[in-house]
């Protein structure tokens, strides 16, 4: 049992680290889960529309 103290210190350090990280918990910033999902979906739709518009621009420029 010569390493018992080191193990306890390592466990305490790891526990602090896990508490600091929050174990991957999402930050909802005051929104409910459904509101967060809707917001994320709206952002993704906007990104997809922008990508589609860019594709159409390049396709139109290529045909000329």
mmJSON file of the N, C-alpha and C atoms, coordinates in Angstrom:
{"data_MODEL":{"atom_site":{
"group_PDB":["ATOM","ATOM","ATOM","ATOM","ATOM","ATOM","ATOM","ATOM","ATOM","ATOM","ATOM","ATOM","ATOM","ATOM","ATOM","ATOM","ATOM","ATOM","ATOM","ATOM","ATOM","ATOM","ATOM","ATOM","ATOM","ATOM","ATOM","ATOM","ATOM","ATOM","ATOM","ATOM","ATOM","ATOM","ATOM","ATOM","ATOM","ATOM","ATOM","ATOM","ATOM","ATOM","ATOM","ATOM","ATOM","ATOM","ATOM","ATOM","ATOM","ATOM","ATOM","ATOM","ATOM","ATOM","ATOM","ATOM","ATOM","ATOM","ATOM","ATOM","ATOM","ATOM","ATOM","ATOM","ATOM","ATOM","ATOM","ATOM","ATOM","ATOM","ATOM","ATOM","ATOM","ATOM","ATOM","ATOM","ATOM","ATOM","ATOM","ATOM","ATOM","ATOM","ATOM","ATOM","ATOM","ATOM","ATOM","ATOM","ATOM","ATOM","ATOM","ATOM","ATOM","ATOM","ATOM","ATOM","ATOM","ATOM","ATOM","ATOM","ATOM","ATOM","ATOM","ATOM","ATOM","ATOM","ATOM","ATOM","ATOM","ATOM","ATOM","ATOM","ATOM","ATOM","ATOM","ATOM","ATOM","ATOM","ATOM","ATOM","ATOM","ATOM","ATOM","ATOM","ATOM","ATOM","ATOM","ATOM","ATOM","ATOM","ATOM","ATOM","ATOM","ATOM","ATOM","ATOM","ATOM","ATOM","ATOM","ATOM","ATOM","ATOM","ATOM","ATOM","ATOM","ATOM","ATOM","ATOM","ATOM","ATOM","ATOM","ATOM","ATOM","ATOM","ATOM","ATOM","ATOM","ATOM","ATOM","ATOM","ATOM","ATOM","ATOM","ATOM","ATOM","ATOM","ATOM","ATOM","ATOM","ATOM","ATOM","ATOM","ATOM","ATOM","ATOM","ATOM","ATOM","ATOM","ATOM","ATOM","ATOM","ATOM","ATOM","ATOM","ATOM","ATOM","ATOM","ATOM","ATOM","ATOM","ATOM","ATOM"],
"id":[1,2,3,4,5,6,7,8,9,10,11,12,13,14,15,16,17,18,19,20,21,22,23,24,25,26,27,28,29,30,31,32,33,34,35,36,37,38,39,40,41,42,43,44,45,46,47,48,49,50,51,52,53,54,55,56,57,58,59,60,61,62,63,64,65,66,67,68,69,70,71,72,73,74,75,76,77,78,79,80,81,82,83,84,85,86,87,88,89,90,91,92,93,94,95,96,97,98,99,100,101,102,103,104,105,106,107,108,109,110,111,112,113,114,115,116,117,118,119,120,121,122,123,124,125,126,127,128,129,130,131,132,133,134,135,136,137,138,139,140,141,142,143,144,145,146,147,148,149,150,151,152,153,154,155,156,157,158,159,160,161,162,163,164,165,166,167,168,169,170,171,172,173,174,175,176,177,178,179,180,181,182,183,184,185,186,187,188,189,190,191,192],
"type_symbol":["N","C","C","N","C","C","N","C","C","N","C","C","N","C","C","N","C","C","N","C","C","N","C","C","N","C","C","N","C","C","N","C","C","N","C","C","N","C","C","N","C","C","N","C","C","N","C","C","N","C","C","N","C","C","N","C","C","N","C","C","N","C","C","N","C","C","N","C","C","N","C","C","N","C","C","N","C","C","N","C","C","N","C","C","N","C","C","N","C","C","N","C","C","N","C","C","N","C","C","N","C","C","N","C","C","N","C","C","N","C","C","N","C","C","N","C","C","N","C","C","N","C","C","N","C","C","N","C","C","N","C","C","N","C","C","N","C","C","N","C","C","N","C","C","N","C","C","N","C","C","N","C","C","N","C","C","N","C","C","N","C","C","N","C","C","N","C","C","N","C","C","N","C","C","N","C","C","N","C","C","N","C","C","N","C","C","N","C","C","N","C","C"],
"label_atom_id":["N","CA","C","N","CA","C","N","CA","C","N","CA","C","N","CA","C","N","CA","C","N","CA","C","N","CA","C","N","CA","C","N","CA","C","N","CA","C","N","CA","C","N","CA","C","N","CA","C","N","CA","C","N","CA","C","N","CA","C","N","CA","C","N","CA","C","N","CA","C","N","CA","C","N","CA","C","N","CA","C","N","CA","C","N","CA","C","N","CA","C","N","CA","C","N","CA","C","N","CA","C","N","CA","C","N","CA","C","N","CA","C","N","CA","C","N","CA","C","N","CA","C","N","CA","C","N","CA","C","N","CA","C","N","CA","C","N","CA","C","N","CA","C","N","CA","C","N","CA","C","N","CA","C","N","CA","C","N","CA","C","N","CA","C","N","CA","C","N","CA","C","N","CA","C","N","CA","C","N","CA","C","N","CA","C","N","CA","C","N","CA","C","N","CA","C","N","CA","C","N","CA","C","N","CA","C","N","CA","C","N","CA","C","N","CA","C","N","CA","C","N","CA","C"],
"label_alt_id":[null,null,null,null,null,null,null,null,null,null,null,null,null,null,null,null,null,null,null,null,null,null,null,null,null,null,null,null,null,null,null,null,null,null,null,null,null,null,null,null,null,null,null,null,null,null,null,null,null,null,null,null,null,null,null,null,null,null,null,null,null,null,null,null,null,null,null,null,null,null,null,null,null,null,null,null,null,null,null,null,null,null,null,null,null,null,null,null,null,null,null,null,null,null,null,null,null,null,null,null,null,null,null,null,null,null,null,null,null,null,null,null,null,null,null,null,null,null,null,null,null,null,null,null,null,null,null,null,null,null,null,null,null,null,null,null,null,null,null,null,null,null,null,null,null,null,null,null,null,null,null,null,null,null,null,null,null,null,null,null,null,null,null,null,null,null,null,null,null,null,null,null,null,null,null,null,null,null,null,null,null,null,null,null,null,null,null,null,null,null,null,null],
"label_comp_id":["UNK","UNK","UNK","UNK","UNK","UNK","UNK","UNK","UNK","UNK","UNK","UNK","UNK","UNK","UNK","UNK","UNK","UNK","UNK","UNK","UNK","UNK","UNK","UNK","UNK","UNK","UNK","UNK","UNK","UNK","UNK","UNK","UNK","UNK","UNK","UNK","UNK","UNK","UNK","UNK","UNK","UNK","UNK","UNK","UNK","UNK","UNK","UNK","UNK","UNK","UNK","UNK","UNK","UNK","UNK","UNK","UNK","UNK","UNK","UNK","UNK","UNK","UNK","UNK","UNK","UNK","UNK","UNK","UNK","UNK","UNK","UNK","UNK","UNK","UNK","UNK","UNK","UNK","UNK","UNK","UNK","UNK","UNK","UNK","UNK","UNK","UNK","UNK","UNK","UNK","UNK","UNK","UNK","UNK","UNK","UNK","UNK","UNK","UNK","UNK","UNK","UNK","UNK","UNK","UNK","UNK","UNK","UNK","UNK","UNK","UNK","UNK","UNK","UNK","UNK","UNK","UNK","UNK","UNK","UNK","UNK","UNK","UNK","UNK","UNK","UNK","UNK","UNK","UNK","UNK","UNK","UNK","UNK","UNK","UNK","UNK","UNK","UNK","UNK","UNK","UNK","UNK","UNK","UNK","UNK","UNK","UNK","UNK","UNK","UNK","UNK","UNK","UNK","UNK","UNK","UNK","UNK","UNK","UNK","UNK","UNK","UNK","UNK","UNK","UNK","UNK","UNK","UNK","UNK","UNK","UNK","UNK","UNK","UNK","UNK","UNK","UNK","UNK","UNK","UNK","UNK","UNK","UNK","UNK","UNK","UNK","UNK","UNK","UNK","UNK","UNK","UNK"],
"label_asym_id":["A","A","A","A","A","A","A","A","A","A","A","A","A","A","A","A","A","A","A","A","A","A","A","A","A","A","A","A","A","A","A","A","A","A","A","A","A","A","A","A","A","A","A","A","A","A","A","A","A","A","A","A","A","A","A","A","A","A","A","A","A","A","A","A","A","A","A","A","A","A","A","A","A","A","A","A","A","A","A","A","A","A","A","A","A","A","A","A","A","A","A","A","A","A","A","A","A","A","A","A","A","A","A","A","A","A","A","A","A","A","A","A","A","A","A","A","A","A","A","A","A","A","A","A","A","A","A","A","A","A","A","A","A","A","A","A","A","A","A","A","A","A","A","A","A","A","A","A","A","A","A","A","A","A","A","A","A","A","A","A","A","A","A","A","A","A","A","A","A","A","A","A","A","A","A","A","A","A","A","A","A","A","A","A","A","A","A","A","A","A","A","A"],
"label_entity_id":["1","1","1","1","1","1","1","1","1","1","1","1","1","1","1","1","1","1","1","1","1","1","1","1","1","1","1","1","1","1","1","1","1","1","1","1","1","1","1","1","1","1","1","1","1","1","1","1","1","1","1","1","1","1","1","1","1","1","1","1","1","1","1","1","1","1","1","1","1","1","1","1","1","1","1","1","1","1","1","1","1","1","1","1","1","1","1","1","1","1","1","1","1","1","1","1","1","1","1","1","1","1","1","1","1","1","1","1","1","1","1","1","1","1","1","1","1","1","1","1","1","1","1","1","1","1","1","1","1","1","1","1","1","1","1","1","1","1","1","1","1","1","1","1","1","1","1","1","1","1","1","1","1","1","1","1","1","1","1","1","1","1","1","1","1","1","1","1","1","1","1","1","1","1","1","1","1","1","1","1","1","1","1","1","1","1","1","1","1","1","1","1"],
"label_seq_id":[1,1,1,2,2,2,3,3,3,4,4,4,5,5,5,6,6,6,7,7,7,8,8,8,9,9,9,10,10,10,11,11,11,12,12,12,13,13,13,14,14,14,15,15,15,16,16,16,17,17,17,18,18,18,19,19,19,20,20,20,21,21,21,22,22,22,23,23,23,24,24,24,25,25,25,26,26,26,27,27,27,28,28,28,29,29,29,30,30,30,31,31,31,32,32,32,33,33,33,34,34,34,35,35,35,36,36,36,37,37,37,38,38,38,39,39,39,40,40,40,41,41,41,42,42,42,43,43,43,44,44,44,45,45,45,46,46,46,47,47,47,48,48,48,49,49,49,50,50,50,51,51,51,52,52,52,53,53,53,54,54,54,55,55,55,56,56,56,57,57,57,58,58,58,59,59,59,60,60,60,61,61,61,62,62,62,63,63,63,64,64,64],
"pdbx_PDB_ins_code":[null,null,null,null,null,null,null,null,null,null,null,null,null,null,null,null,null,null,null,null,null,null,null,null,null,null,null,null,null,null,null,null,null,null,null,null,null,null,null,null,null,null,null,null,null,null,null,null,null,null,null,null,null,null,null,null,null,null,null,null,null,null,null,null,null,null,null,null,null,null,null,null,null,null,null,null,null,null,null,null,null,null,null,null,null,null,null,null,null,null,null,null,null,null,null,null,null,null,null,null,null,null,null,null,null,null,null,null,null,null,null,null,null,null,null,null,null,null,null,null,null,null,null,null,null,null,null,null,null,null,null,null,null,null,null,null,null,null,null,null,null,null,null,null,null,null,null,null,null,null,null,null,null,null,null,null,null,null,null,null,null,null,null,null,null,null,null,null,null,null,null,null,null,null,null,null,null,null,null,null,null,null,null,null,null,null,null,null,null,null,null,null],
"Cartn_x":[0.819,0.0,0.867,1.951,2.835,2.307,1.44,0.935,-0.455,-0.958,-2.327,-2.585,-1.66,-1.84,-1.857,-1.012,-0.968,-2.279,-2.813,-4.086,-5.2,-5.231,-6.266,-6.129,-4.909,-4.694,-5.105,-4.8,-5.179,-6.695,-7.354,-8.821,-9.436,-8.908,-9.427,-9.214,-8.053,-7.75,-8.687,-8.922,-9.81,-11.244,-11.681,-13.026,-13.206,-12.225,-12.278,-12.365,-11.576,-11.544,-12.903,-13.517,-14.812,-15.899,-15.849,-16.837,-16.68,-15.455,-15.188,-15.734,-15.599,-16.062,-17.576,-18.233,-19.677,-20.133,-19.197,-19.487,-20.278,-19.902,-20.512,-21.906,-22.305,-23.638,-23.749,-24.851,-25.042,-25.435,-25.008,-25.378,-26.593,-27.752,-28.984,-29.24,-28.502,-28.614,-30.048,-30.715,-32.062,-33.167,-32.846,-33.868,-34.233,-35.444,-35.817,-35.163,-35.227,-34.591,-35.235,-36.561,-37.236,-36.897,-36.798,-36.415,-35.011,-34.112,-32.734,-32.7,-33.488,-33.535,-34.066,-35.109,-35.678,-34.672,-33.973,-32.96,-31.85,-31.368,-30.321,-30.797,-32.051,-32.592,-32.67,-33.064,-33.148,-31.76,-30.769,-29.4,-28.931,-29.21,-28.79,-29.513,-30.807,-31.543,-30.923,-30.56,-29.944,-28.612,-27.827,-26.551,-26.762,-27.764,-28.044,-28.515,-29.359,-29.829,-28.665,-27.754,-26.599,-25.715,-25.539,-24.718,-25.381,-26.703,-27.419,-27.328,-27.435,-27.337,-25.936,-24.921,-23.547,-23.339,-23.922,-23.817,-24.47,-25.649,-26.359,-25.56,-24.905,-24.083,-22.938,-22.257,-21.112,-21.587,-22.741,-23.259,-23.644,-24.259,-24.65,-23.437,-22.407,-21.183,-20.461,-20.57,-19.928,-20.583,-21.893,-22.631,-22.389,-21.992,-21.82,-20.64],
"Cartn_y":[-1.187,0.0,1.256,1.208,2.367,3.467,3.099,4.107,4.59,4.258,4.618,6.107,6.895,8.342,8.916,8.416,8.9,8.599,7.428,7.057,7.985,8.283,9.166,10.566,11.042,12.357,12.379,11.313,11.22,11.164,10.439,10.367,11.734,12.451,13.778,14.73,14.657,15.505,15.201,13.912,13.5,13.936,13.844,14.261,15.753,16.557,17.994,18.271,17.548,17.738,17.409,16.317,15.92,16.922,17.435,18.416,19.706,20.067,21.274,21.147,19.977,19.755,19.665,19.257,19.119,17.876,16.992,15.713,15.891,16.841,17.01,17.587,18.21,18.774,19.983,20.08,21.177,22.447,23.56,24.853,25.34,25.338,25.707,27.212,27.944,29.401,29.838,29.198,29.601,29.07,28.289,27.744,26.327,25.938,24.552,23.697,22.407,21.506,21.63,21.745,21.85,23.177,24.254,25.53,25.462,24.793,24.644,23.844,22.775,21.959,22.759,23.557,24.369,25.416,26.02,27.015,26.389,25.23,24.528,24.145,23.71,23.322,24.532,25.684,26.895,27.3,27.184,27.512,26.583,25.299,24.333,24.57,24.911,25.201,26.396,27.43,28.613,28.25,27.409,26.983,26.184,25.303,24.493,25.355,26.355,27.251,28.043,28.495,29.244,28.366,27.113,26.195,25.894,25.74,25.474,26.676,27.877,29.081,29.2,28.864,28.925,27.912,26.727,25.69,26.172,26.793,27.281,28.384,29.257,30.318,29.741,28.764,28.173,27.404,26.769,26.036,27.011,28.129,29.13,29.775,30.008,30.611,29.623,28.37,27.353,27.17,27.43,27.266,28.403,29.567,30.719,30.598],
"Cartn_z":[0.0,0.0,0.0,-0.691,-0.709,-1.625,-2.577,-3.509,-3.157,-2.018,-1.639,-1.679,-1.179,-1.162,-2.579,-3.442,-4.814,-5.537,-5.272,-5.902,-5.448,-4.16,-3.632,-4.227,-4.348,-4.933,-6.403,-7.13,-8.538,-8.685,-7.796,-7.842,-7.58,-6.607,-6.284,-7.461,-8.072,-9.223,-10.391,-10.65,-11.729,-11.453,-10.21,-9.843,-10.101,-9.724,-9.981,-11.487,-12.254,-13.7,-14.317,-13.88,-14.422,-14.046,-12.829,-12.41,-13.205,-13.507,-14.275,-15.691,-16.285,-17.65,-17.732,-16.675,-16.715,-17.442,-17.722,-18.383,-19.671,-20.486,-21.801,-21.779,-20.702,-20.609,-21.529,-22.247,-23.182,-22.442,-22.975,-22.427,-23.206,-22.589,-23.279,-23.227,-22.401,-22.298,-22.037,-21.111,-20.716,-21.595,-22.603,-23.499,-23.063,-23.427,-23.191,-24.272,-24.106,-25.062,-26.441,-26.484,-27.775,-28.457,-27.683,-28.269,-28.839,-28.132,-28.597,-29.902,-29.958,-31.176,-32.354,-32.12,-33.186,-33.666,-32.729,-33.076,-33.909,-33.479,-34.216,-35.617,-35.714,-37.015,-37.942,-37.414,-38.227,-38.723,-37.878,-38.272,-39.38,-39.233,-40.252,-41.58,-41.528,-42.759,-43.482,-42.722,-43.324,-43.979,-43.333,-43.901,-45.18,-45.167,-46.344,-47.515,-47.223,-48.27,-48.863,-48.01,-48.489,-49.366,-48.961,-49.751,-51.088,-51.095,-52.335,-53.276,-52.72,-53.542,-54.146,-53.361,-53.859,-54.981,-54.831,-55.872,-57.169,-57.04,-58.215,-58.909,-58.105,-58.684,-59.506,-58.94,-59.645,-60.876,-60.786,-61.945,-63.039,-62.671,-63.672,-64.296,-63.531,-64.055,-64.979,-64.7,-65.526,-66.876,-66.972,-68.233,-69.206,-68.706,-69.587,-70.469],
"occupancy":[1.0,1.0,1.0,1.0,1.0,1.0,1.0,1.0,1.0,1.0,1.0,1.0,1.0,1.0,1.0,1.0,1.0,1.0,1.0,1.0,1.0,1.0,1.0,1.0,1.0,1.0,1.0,1.0,1.0,1.0,1.0,1.0,1.0,1.0,1.0,1.0,1.0,1.0,1.0,1.0,1.0,1.0,1.0,1.0,1.0,1.0,1.0,1.0,1.0,1.0,1.0,1.0,1.0,1.0,1.0,1.0,1.0,1.0,1.0,1.0,1.0,1.0,1.0,1.0,1.0,1.0,1.0,1.0,1.0,1.0,1.0,1.0,1.0,1.0,1.0,1.0,1.0,1.0,1.0,1.0,1.0,1.0,1.0,1.0,1.0,1.0,1.0,1.0,1.0,1.0,1.0,1.0,1.0,1.0,1.0,1.0,1.0,1.0,1.0,1.0,1.0,1.0,1.0,1.0,1.0,1.0,1.0,1.0,1.0,1.0,1.0,1.0,1.0,1.0,1.0,1.0,1.0,1.0,1.0,1.0,1.0,1.0,1.0,1.0,1.0,1.0,1.0,1.0,1.0,1.0,1.0,1.0,1.0,1.0,1.0,1.0,1.0,1.0,1.0,1.0,1.0,1.0,1.0,1.0,1.0,1.0,1.0,1.0,1.0,1.0,1.0,1.0,1.0,1.0,1.0,1.0,1.0,1.0,1.0,1.0,1.0,1.0,1.0,1.0,1.0,1.0,1.0,1.0,1.0,1.0,1.0,1.0,1.0,1.0,1.0,1.0,1.0,1.0,1.0,1.0,1.0,1.0,1.0,1.0,1.0,1.0,1.0,1.0,1.0,1.0,1.0,1.0],
"B_iso_or_equiv":[0.0,0.0,0.0,0.0,0.0,0.0,0.0,0.0,0.0,0.0,0.0,0.0,0.0,0.0,0.0,0.0,0.0,0.0,0.0,0.0,0.0,0.0,0.0,0.0,0.0,0.0,0.0,0.0,0.0,0.0,0.0,0.0,0.0,0.0,0.0,0.0,0.0,0.0,0.0,0.0,0.0,0.0,0.0,0.0,0.0,0.0,0.0,0.0,0.0,0.0,0.0,0.0,0.0,0.0,0.0,0.0,0.0,0.0,0.0,0.0,0.0,0.0,0.0,0.0,0.0,0.0,0.0,0.0,0.0,0.0,0.0,0.0,0.0,0.0,0.0,0.0,0.0,0.0,0.0,0.0,0.0,0.0,0.0,0.0,0.0,0.0,0.0,0.0,0.0,0.0,0.0,0.0,0.0,0.0,0.0,0.0,0.0,0.0,0.0,0.0,0.0,0.0,0.0,0.0,0.0,0.0,0.0,0.0,0.0,0.0,0.0,0.0,0.0,0.0,0.0,0.0,0.0,0.0,0.0,0.0,0.0,0.0,0.0,0.0,0.0,0.0,0.0,0.0,0.0,0.0,0.0,0.0,0.0,0.0,0.0,0.0,0.0,0.0,0.0,0.0,0.0,0.0,0.0,0.0,0.0,0.0,0.0,0.0,0.0,0.0,0.0,0.0,0.0,0.0,0.0,0.0,0.0,0.0,0.0,0.0,0.0,0.0,0.0,0.0,0.0,0.0,0.0,0.0,0.0,0.0,0.0,0.0,0.0,0.0,0.0,0.0,0.0,0.0,0.0,0.0,0.0,0.0,0.0,0.0,0.0,0.0,0.0,0.0,0.0,0.0,0.0,0.0],
"pdbx_formal_charge":[null,null,null,null,null,null,null,null,null,null,null,null,null,null,null,null,null,null,null,null,null,null,null,null,null,null,null,null,null,null,null,null,null,null,null,null,null,null,null,null,null,null,null,null,null,null,null,null,null,null,null,null,null,null,null,null,null,null,null,null,null,null,null,null,null,null,null,null,null,null,null,null,null,null,null,null,null,null,null,null,null,null,null,null,null,null,null,null,null,null,null,null,null,null,null,null,null,null,null,null,null,null,null,null,null,null,null,null,null,null,null,null,null,null,null,null,null,null,null,null,null,null,null,null,null,null,null,null,null,null,null,null,null,null,null,null,null,null,null,null,null,null,null,null,null,null,null,null,null,null,null,null,null,null,null,null,null,null,null,null,null,null,null,null,null,null,null,null,null,null,null,null,null,null,null,null,null,null,null,null,null,null,null,null,null,null,null,null,null,null,null,null],
"auth_seq_id":[1,1,1,2,2,2,3,3,3,4,4,4,5,5,5,6,6,6,7,7,7,8,8,8,9,9,9,10,10,10,11,11,11,12,12,12,13,13,13,14,14,14,15,15,15,16,16,16,17,17,17,18,18,18,19,19,19,20,20,20,21,21,21,22,22,22,23,23,23,24,24,24,25,25,25,26,26,26,27,27,27,28,28,28,29,29,29,30,30,30,31,31,31,32,32,32,33,33,33,34,34,34,35,35,35,36,36,36,37,37,37,38,38,38,39,39,39,40,40,40,41,41,41,42,42,42,43,43,43,44,44,44,45,45,45,46,46,46,47,47,47,48,48,48,49,49,49,50,50,50,51,51,51,52,52,52,53,53,53,54,54,54,55,55,55,56,56,56,57,57,57,58,58,58,59,59,59,60,60,60,61,61,61,62,62,62,63,63,63,64,64,64],
"auth_comp_id":["UNK","UNK","UNK","UNK","UNK","UNK","UNK","UNK","UNK","UNK","UNK","UNK","UNK","UNK","UNK","UNK","UNK","UNK","UNK","UNK","UNK","UNK","UNK","UNK","UNK","UNK","UNK","UNK","UNK","UNK","UNK","UNK","UNK","UNK","UNK","UNK","UNK","UNK","UNK","UNK","UNK","UNK","UNK","UNK","UNK","UNK","UNK","UNK","UNK","UNK","UNK","UNK","UNK","UNK","UNK","UNK","UNK","UNK","UNK","UNK","UNK","UNK","UNK","UNK","UNK","UNK","UNK","UNK","UNK","UNK","UNK","UNK","UNK","UNK","UNK","UNK","UNK","UNK","UNK","UNK","UNK","UNK","UNK","UNK","UNK","UNK","UNK","UNK","UNK","UNK","UNK","UNK","UNK","UNK","UNK","UNK","UNK","UNK","UNK","UNK","UNK","UNK","UNK","UNK","UNK","UNK","UNK","UNK","UNK","UNK","UNK","UNK","UNK","UNK","UNK","UNK","UNK","UNK","UNK","UNK","UNK","UNK","UNK","UNK","UNK","UNK","UNK","UNK","UNK","UNK","UNK","UNK","UNK","UNK","UNK","UNK","UNK","UNK","UNK","UNK","UNK","UNK","UNK","UNK","UNK","UNK","UNK","UNK","UNK","UNK","UNK","UNK","UNK","UNK","UNK","UNK","UNK","UNK","UNK","UNK","UNK","UNK","UNK","UNK","UNK","UNK","UNK","UNK","UNK","UNK","UNK","UNK","UNK","UNK","UNK","UNK","UNK","UNK","UNK","UNK","UNK","UNK","UNK","UNK","UNK","UNK","UNK","UNK","UNK","UNK","UNK","UNK"],
"auth_asym_id":["A","A","A","A","A","A","A","A","A","A","A","A","A","A","A","A","A","A","A","A","A","A","A","A","A","A","A","A","A","A","A","A","A","A","A","A","A","A","A","A","A","A","A","A","A","A","A","A","A","A","A","A","A","A","A","A","A","A","A","A","A","A","A","A","A","A","A","A","A","A","A","A","A","A","A","A","A","A","A","A","A","A","A","A","A","A","A","A","A","A","A","A","A","A","A","A","A","A","A","A","A","A","A","A","A","A","A","A","A","A","A","A","A","A","A","A","A","A","A","A","A","A","A","A","A","A","A","A","A","A","A","A","A","A","A","A","A","A","A","A","A","A","A","A","A","A","A","A","A","A","A","A","A","A","A","A","A","A","A","A","A","A","A","A","A","A","A","A","A","A","A","A","A","A","A","A","A","A","A","A","A","A","A","A","A","A","A","A","A","A","A","A"],
"auth_atom_id":["N","CA","C","N","CA","C","N","CA","C","N","CA","C","N","CA","C","N","CA","C","N","CA","C","N","CA","C","N","CA","C","N","CA","C","N","CA","C","N","CA","C","N","CA","C","N","CA","C","N","CA","C","N","CA","C","N","CA","C","N","CA","C","N","CA","C","N","CA","C","N","CA","C","N","CA","C","N","CA","C","N","CA","C","N","CA","C","N","CA","C","N","CA","C","N","CA","C","N","CA","C","N","CA","C","N","CA","C","N","CA","C","N","CA","C","N","CA","C","N","CA","C","N","CA","C","N","CA","C","N","CA","C","N","CA","C","N","CA","C","N","CA","C","N","CA","C","N","CA","C","N","CA","C","N","CA","C","N","CA","C","N","CA","C","N","CA","C","N","CA","C","N","CA","C","N","CA","C","N","CA","C","N","CA","C","N","CA","C","N","CA","C","N","CA","C","N","CA","C","N","CA","C","N","CA","C","N","CA","C","N","CA","C","N","CA","C","N","CA","C","N","CA","C"],
"pdbx_PDB_model_num":[1,1,1,1,1,1,1,1,1,1,1,1,1,1,1,1,1,1,1,1,1,1,1,1,1,1,1,1,1,1,1,1,1,1,1,1,1,1,1,1,1,1,1,1,1,1,1,1,1,1,1,1,1,1,1,1,1,1,1,1,1,1,1,1,1,1,1,1,1,1,1,1,1,1,1,1,1,1,1,1,1,1,1,1,1,1,1,1,1,1,1,1,1,1,1,1,1,1,1,1,1,1,1,1,1,1,1,1,1,1,1,1,1,1,1,1,1,1,1,1,1,1,1,1,1,1,1,1,1,1,1,1,1,1,1,1,1,1,1,1,1,1,1,1,1,1,1,1,1,1,1,1,1,1,1,1,1,1,1,1,1,1,1,1,1,1,1,1,1,1,1,1,1,1,1,1,1,1,1,1,1,1,1,1,1,1,1,1,1,1,1,1]
}}}
